[in-house]
Amino acid sequence: MITFFSLSIALLIVGCSSLVSNDVGMPEDFNFSLSYGVDGKRKIDTFDGTIVKDLVSAGRIEADISFTEEEMEEIYTKMMDIDIMGDLDIPEEQNCGSIPGTISVWYIEMNGESQSIGYGSVCKNSSDDLKNLSDLEDYIHEMLFHKEEYQELPEPVGGYANS
């Protein structure tokens, strides 16, 4: 009887803790592509494990660089924190006076659903959703920047003129 009682209590605790936690983990079908930067010339594509680095006047270079499972889980968690698959407040058009202009285009798939998001330069008075997306973009780029394979790529040549 005591064993049955102990087992019942243990199952009750496990059952309740799973009800409290909604962390189901990263879905197996989670992937994204992000084109970003000046004219959207940079790209990160986890669907095929490639990146495109903008070398400015020297063109662009594509390389096979993938994120680890742990890095993908970190990115997924940050995306869930900002509800990236939800109804985000992204203005149709805004002008920050940023020259040259930047473009960001996201395509995300998870749990059999997809989301496309596009925007231009992020201004000081932009929506919180737009600022969160910009912060996420910076976070992912920093993660990529610190990869040895990325650091071995050629450096950009020249710069973009502020005209």
C-alpha positions as a Python dict, from the first residue, in 0.01 Angstrom:
ca = {
    (1, 'M'): (0, 0, 0),
    (2, 'I'): (282, 241, 85),
    (3, 'T'): (452, 165, -250),
    (4, 'F'): (128, 236, -438),
    (5, 'F'): (86, 562, -245),
    (6, 'S'): (447, 668, -318),
    (7, 'L'): (408, 584, -685),
    (8, 'S'): (81, 781, -703),
    (9, 'I'): (243, 1088, -545),
    (10, 'A'): (541, 1065, -783),
    (11, 'L'): (313, 1041, -1088),
    (12, 'L'): (106, 1333, -962),
    (13, 'I'): (419, 1550, -921),
    (14, 'V'): (550, 1459, -1266),
    (15, 'G'): (208, 1519, -1421),
    (16, 'C'): (166, 1859, -1255),
    (17, 'S'): (514, 1974, -1348),
    (18, 'S'): (449, 1893, -1713),
    (19, 'L'): (130, 2097, -1699),
    (20, 'V'): (314, 2397, -1557),
    (21, 'S'): (599, 2390, -1808),
    (22, 'N'): (503, 2469, -2168),
    (23, 'D'): (860, 2428, -2290),
    (24, 'V'): (821, 2163, -2557),
    (25, 'G'): (1158, 2232, -2712),
    (26, 'M'): (1264, 2325, -3060),
    (27, 'P'): (1055, 2158, -3332),
    (28, 'E'): (1238, 1924, -3570),
    (29, 'D'): (1122, 2129, -3871),
    (30, 'F'): (1260, 2461, -3737),
    (31, 'N'): (1460, 2655, -3998),
    (32, 'F'): (1487, 3010, -4121),
    (33, 'S'): (1645, 3226, -4384),
    (34, 'L'): (1736, 3589, -4329),
    (35, 'S'): (1850, 3832, -4598),
    (36, 'Y'): (1971, 4152, -4435),
    (37, 'G'): (2201, 4451, -4447),
    (38, 'V'): (2256, 4703, -4724),
    (39, 'D'): (2011, 4609, -4999),
    (40, 'G'): (1968, 4273, -4821),
    (41, 'K'): (2298, 4144, -4960),
    (42, 'R'): (2389, 3932, -4656),
    (43, 'K'): (2211, 3603, -4606),
    (44, 'I'): (2186, 3326, -4348),
    (45, 'D'): (1997, 3016, -4460),
    (46, 'T'): (1961, 2727, -4216),
    (47, 'F'): (1752, 2526, -4466),
    (48, 'D'): (2065, 2449, -4668),
    (49, 'G'): (2338, 2554, -4422),
    (50, 'T'): (2473, 2844, -4624),
    (51, 'I'): (2558, 3207, -4567),
    (52, 'V'): (2630, 3494, -4803),
    (53, 'K'): (2878, 3758, -4692),
    (54, 'D'): (2867, 4104, -4850),
    (55, 'L'): (3219, 4204, -4957),
    (56, 'V'): (3095, 4548, -5071),
    (57, 'S'): (3293, 4646, -5384),
    (58, 'A'): (3442, 4293, -5409),
    (59, 'G'): (3097, 4137, -5454),
    (60, 'R'): (2956, 3862, -5237),
    (61, 'I'): (3079, 3522, -5129),
    (62, 'E'): (2873, 3217, -5036),
    (63, 'A'): (2994, 2959, -4786),
    (64, 'D'): (2866, 2644, -4621),
    (65, 'I'): (2832, 2742, -4256),
    (66, 'S'): (2574, 2586, -4024),
    (67, 'F'): (2468, 2654, -3668),
    (68, 'T'): (2503, 2380, -3408),
    (69, 'E'): (2196, 2223, -3251),
    (70, 'E'): (2260, 2428, -2935),
    (71, 'E'): (2288, 2753, -3135),
    (72, 'M'): (1965, 2673, -3320),
    (73, 'E'): (1794, 2612, -2984),
    (74, 'E'): (1917, 2952, -2859),
    (75, 'I'): (1784, 3122, -3172),
    (76, 'Y'): (1454, 2936, -3144),
    (77, 'T'): (1417, 3042, -2780),
    (78, 'K'): (1480, 3406, -2868),
    (79, 'M'): (1226, 3381, -3151),
    (80, 'M'): (968, 3239, -2911),
    (81, 'D'): (1043, 3518, -2661),
    (82, 'I'): (940, 3777, -2922),
    (83, 'D'): (651, 3565, -3057),
    (84, 'I'): (797, 3570, -3407),
    (85, 'M'): (517, 3352, -3545),
    (86, 'G'): (253, 3587, -3403),
    (87, 'D'): (92, 3900, -3543),
    (88, 'L'): (383, 4147, -3526),
    (89, 'D'): (353, 4526, -3550),
    (90, 'I'): (559, 4591, -3865),
    (91, 'P'): (487, 4925, -4038),
    (92, 'E'): (437, 4923, -4414),
    (93, 'E'): (708, 5179, -4471),
    (94, 'Q'): (922, 5408, -4261),
    (95, 'N'): (1200, 5648, -4345),
    (96, 'C'): (1480, 5686, -4092),
    (97, 'G'): (1702, 5885, -4323),
    (98, 'S'): (1942, 5591, -4322),
    (99, 'I'): (2169, 5596, -4627),
    (100, 'P'): (2242, 5350, -4762),
    (101, 'G'): (1918, 5178, -4670),
    (102, 'T'): (1904, 4836, -4515),
    (103, 'I'): (1655, 4561, -4584),
    (104, 'S'): (1568, 4258, -4375),
    (105, 'V'): (1361, 3968, -4505),
    (106, 'W'): (1287, 3670, -4281),
    (107, 'Y'): (1132, 3337, -4376),
    (108, 'I'): (1073, 3103, -4083),
    (109, 'E'): (929, 2751, -4071),
    (110, 'M'): (834, 2555, -3760),
    (111, 'N'): (559, 2319, -3653),
    (112, 'G'): (435, 2292, -4012),
    (113, 'E'): (374, 2669, -4031),
    (114, 'S'): (566, 2947, -4202),
    (115, 'Q'): (607, 3319, -4149),
    (116, 'S'): (750, 3583, -4384),
    (117, 'I'): (854, 3921, -4246),
    (118, 'G'): (1014, 4211, -4431),
    (119, 'Y'): (1115, 4562, -4329),
    (120, 'G'): (1363, 4838, -4401),
    (121, 'S'): (1578, 5041, -4166),
    (122, 'V'): (1484, 5037, -3798),
    (123, 'C'): (1437, 5384, -3648),
    (124, 'K'): (1456, 5505, -3289),
    (125, 'N'): (1076, 5541, -3285),
    (126, 'S'): (1009, 5200, -3445),
    (127, 'S'): (765, 4954, -3289),
    (128, 'D'): (891, 4723, -3014),
    (129, 'D'): (837, 4427, -3248),
    (130, 'L'): (1062, 4584, -3511),
    (131, 'K'): (1330, 4663, -3253),
    (132, 'N'): (1310, 4305, -3121),
    (133, 'L'): (1355, 4167, -3474),
    (134, 'S'): (1653, 4396, -3528),
    (135, 'D'): (1806, 4282, -3197),
    (136, 'L'): (1749, 3918, -3297),
    (137, 'E'): (1914, 3983, -3633),
    (138, 'D'): (2215, 4136, -3456),
    (139, 'Y'): (2229, 3840, -3214),
    (140, 'I'): (2230, 3586, -3497),
    (141, 'H'): (2488, 3784, -3695),
    (142, 'E'): (2717, 3800, -3390),
    (143, 'M'): (2680, 3424, -3347),
    (144, 'L'): (2780, 3379, -3712),
    (145, 'F'): (3063, 3634, -3690),
    (146, 'H'): (3233, 3434, -3413),
    (147, 'K'): (3242, 3113, -3615),
    (148, 'E'): (3591, 3020, -3734),
    (149, 'E'): (3464, 2941, -4085),
    (150, 'Y'): (3315, 3290, -4114),
    (151, 'Q'): (3632, 3460, -3989),
    (152, 'E'): (3831, 3279, -4258),
    (153, 'L'): (3625, 3445, -4534),
    (154, 'P'): (3770, 3749, -4715),
    (155, 'E'): (3723, 4091, -4563),
    (156, 'P'): (3495, 4345, -4734),
    (157, 'V'): (3665, 4588, -4972),
    (158, 'G'): (3566, 4954, -4963),
    (159, 'G'): (3246, 5079, -4807),
    (160, 'Y'): (2906, 5218, -4886),
    (161, 'A'): (2890, 5590, -4959),
    (162, 'N'): (2643, 5802, -4764),
    (163, 'S'): (2478, 5983, -5049),
}
